[in-house]
Amino acid sequence: MTIATPIKRALQAAAFNIAIALGITTFGEHDLLSNLVYSQCIGLSIWALIELGLHWLLSDYNTQWRRLFWLVPVCVLLGYMAGTVLAGVMLTHTGFDYWIDQPRKALGFLLLSLAAGGVITYFF
């Protein structure tokens, strides 16, 4: 794998994150800039963790592909939390307000992240 491959994947993930932010803005209550920051921070954190996991834990995809079934959910959960913290710092507020104020909405965002992480992993 060349250095261009992860950069290409990062750009594809970033484009996917833009689509998610646009969708959330269309049907949500927050402005596009906030949604873009959260979407990029969460999405790229998930992508980076999965990319590292693939590199470190799947040296031979043909014999070790089953590891993806636990790698993806773990990376999505950790990436969601890390990206939420990072976006909260960038926007100077906690990103975990939804877990207190609107837990169903927060769970929806986490499930959206899990679905997007699975789709992107399958795509790559």
Secondary structure, 3 states (H helix, E strand, C coil): CCCHHHHHHHHHHHHHHHHHHHHHHHHCCCCHHHHHHHHHHHHHHHHHHHHHHHHHHCCCHHHHHHHHHHHHHHHHHHHHHHHHHHHHHHCCCCCCHHHHHCHHHHHHHHHHHHHHHHHHHHHC
